[in-house]
Amino acid sequence: MSDLVETNIAISKSDWDAHETSWDFQRNELLSIDTSTYMENINYEIEKHFEETGEHISISPAAPKLGSLEWRMEQYKTKWEHKFMQLHKNEEELNRQFIDIYGLQDELTPDVSLNEITILQQGEISIE
């Protein structure tokens, strides 16, 4: 349980620190997109496809286009979609665990609607 909580804290902190109003702001997120982010995004796309279809796929990465603003924006959106969905998944799992611990299966549901996830509140990207 504590790993899920720590992950949620880290995701929320990285969301806050991505804004210039944070004391820990370093630089614009688009400048932080690199090949590591690109590979994490590819792995996320593979996982997402498996969760949606049950099929394993392989994605051969193309050369990263670090000089392309459009490419960086696509990677930025995918990175934050992944963080958003991970936070959502973790919140539901934590709810399940608390419901089991306190025996509230008949009274509560672990479901969390997407609009209750509190990152990306500045409207950077939209998750449907």
C-alpha positions, 0 to 999 in steps of 0.5 A: 500500500505504501508504494502506491501512496509514494507513487501518487505523491511523486506524480502529484509533486511532479505535476505541481513542480511542472508549473512556474509557480512551484518553488521547485520549478526547474524548466519547461516540461517540453525541454525535459522530453528526451529519449528516456521519456520516449521509451517510457511512452512506448512501453506505456502504449504497449501496456495500454494496448494489452489492457484494452485488447489482451493482445501483445504488440511490439513497437519498434521505436523510430529515431526520436525527433528531439528538434521537433516541437510537434514531436515533443508535444506528442511525447509530453501528452503521452507522458502525462496521460500515463501519469494521470492514468497511473494515479487513477489506477492507484487511487482505485486500488487504494480504495479497494484496499481500504474497503477490504480492511474496513469491511465496507464492500456493501457500502462503498465502491472503489471507483474514482471518476476521471474528473476527481483526479487532481493533476493536470488541473491547469488544463495542460492536456485533456484526458477523456 
